[in-house]
């Protein structure tokens, strides 16, 4: 009997951690393979991010691909936004990801409030990347964050989302032929 209880307990632990049980992330379609974004150069995005207060630095790479990393705020603040652009120091942009992190020791906030805060942070970043005609409205972007499911904006533009208890992340790719 003791062995059965241990086996059941271990099975519940594994399933509870999401190792066995299905999770929404396992059923989401992947974003299409990224292509260079039309008429968008990394130096223009970095200049735009710097103009709105981001501190940016270039990492020339090594065992990982070179990239630009930009941050608004700091880990000592209550929240901050990180933007990553895997690319050369200059040239085309293939993908962008931004993460809004609720840092520090704060009172818990419900998921809907975290979604709204993350969405607000992403709006400024999207203005620099996605053409105005393809940009989602604030309501559409919030719905995308809440569903945590990829969003096609049309014209080859795609957004992907990830969310957890303190983090909201958006991935932006362009793919003229998505499959």
PETANOR-V609504 format. One record per residue. RES is the residue in one letter. PSI is psi in radians with two decimals (none if undefined). D_FIRST is the distance of its C-alpha to the first C-alpha in Angstrom with 1 decimal. Layout:
[[RES	PSI	D_FIRST] [RES	PSI	D_FIRST]]
//
This chain:
[[X	-0.71	0.0] [X	-0.71	3.8] [X	-0.69	5.4] [X	-0.73	5.2] [X	-0.73	6.4] [X	-0.77	8.8] [X	-0.78	10.0] [X	-0.74	10.7] [X	-0.77	12.3] [X	-0.71	14.4] [X	-0.73	15.4] [X	-0.70	16.6] [X	-0.83	18.4] [X	-0.80	20.1] [X	-0.67	21.1] [X	-0.51	22.2] [X	-0.02	24.5] [X	0.19	26.1] [X	-0.49	25.2] [X	-0.76	23.7] [X	2.63	24.9] [X	2.52	28.6] [X	2.68	31.1] [X	-0.61	34.7] [X	-0.51	36.0] [X	-0.27	34.6] [X	0.04	36.5] [X	2.44	39.8] [X	2.58	42.6] [X	2.76	43.9] [X	2.64	47.4] [X	2.82	50.1] [X	2.35	51.4] [X	2.54	53.8] [X	2.87	57.5] [X	2.36	60.2] [X	2.30	60.8] [X	2.28	64.4] [X	0.51	67.0] [X	2.15	64.5] [X	2.50	65.0] [X	-0.65	62.6] [X	-0.57	65.5] [X	-0.70	66.2] [X	-0.79	62.6] [X	-0.75	62.5] [X	-0.73	65.9] [X	-0.74	64.7] [X	-0.73	61.6] [X	-0.68	63.7] [X	-0.45	66.1] [X	0.27	63.5] [X	0.00	62.2] [X	2.49	59.6] [X	2.12	59.8] [X	2.55	59.7] [X	2.63	59.5] [X	2.32	59.5] [X	1.98	57.1] [X	-0.09	58.8] [X	-2.86	55.5] [X	-1.82	54.8] [X	-0.22	51.4] [X	2.83	50.8] [X	2.56	53.4] [X	2.68	56.1] [X	2.79	55.8] [X	2.42	57.2] [X	2.16	55.0] [X	2.49	56.2] [X	2.38	54.8] [X	2.06	55.9] [X	-3.00	54.9] [X	2.87	52.9] [X	-0.32	49.4] [X	-0.23	50.8] [X	3.05	51.6] [X	-0.46	49.4] [X	2.80	49.3] [X	2.86	50.9] [X	2.27	51.4] [X	2.36	51.2] [X	2.24	53.1] [X	2.36	52.6] [X	1.64	55.1] [X	2.02	54.4] [X	-3.12	58.0] [X	3.12	61.0] [X	-0.55	63.1] [X	2.93	65.3] [X	-2.87	65.1] [X	2.75	63.1] [X	2.27	59.8] [X	-0.59	57.0] [X	2.72	54.1] [X	2.46	53.6] [X	2.53	50.4] [X	2.42	50.4] [X	2.26	47.6] [X	2.21	47.9] [X	2.27	45.6] [X	1.81	45.1] [X	-3.07	45.2] [X	3.10	45.5] [X	1.80	43.6] [X	2.90	44.3] [X	2.52	43.1] [X	2.53	40.6] [X	2.50	42.4] [X	2.85	41.0] [X	-0.67	40.7] [X	-0.70	43.9] [X	-0.70	46.0] [X	-0.70	44.7] [X	-0.77	45.6] [X	-0.72	49.0] [X	-0.75	49.6] [X	-0.76	48.6] [X	-0.76	50.8] [X	-0.75	53.7] [X	-0.63	53.4] [X	-0.46	53.2] [X	-0.80	56.4] [X	-0.71	58.7] [X	-0.77	57.2] [X	-0.55	57.5] [X	-0.47	61.2] [X	-0.23	61.9] [X	-0.93	60.1] [X	2.29	60.0] [X	2.51	63.4] [X	-0.71	64.2] [X	-0.35	64.4] [X	-0.16	60.8] [X	2.35	59.3] [X	2.67	56.8] [X	2.92	57.7] [X	-0.69	55.8] [X	-0.72	54.0] [X	-0.70	53.1] [X	-0.75	51.8] [X	-0.75	49.7] [X	-0.69	48.2] [X	-0.77	47.5] [X	-0.77	45.7] [X	-0.66	43.7] [X	-0.33	42.6] [X	0.66	41.8] [X	2.49	43.2] [X	2.58	46.2] [X	2.25	49.6] [X	2.18	52.6] [X	-0.15	55.9] [X	2.78	58.2] [X	0.34	60.8] [X	0.00	58.1] [X	2.37	56.5] [X	2.54	52.7] [X	2.46	50.4] [X	2.66	46.7] [X	2.64	44.5] [X	2.51	41.5] [X	2.55	40.1] [X	-2.84	37.5] [X	-0.44	37.3] [X	0.08	40.5] [X	2.41	42.1] [X	2.28	44.1] [X	2.47	45.5] [X	2.43	48.0] [X	2.31	49.0] [X	2.18	52.5] [X	2.76	53.5] [X	2.35	56.5] [X	1.92	56.3] [X	-0.54	59.4] [X	1.63	57.5] [X	-0.32	53.8] [X	none	52.4]]
//
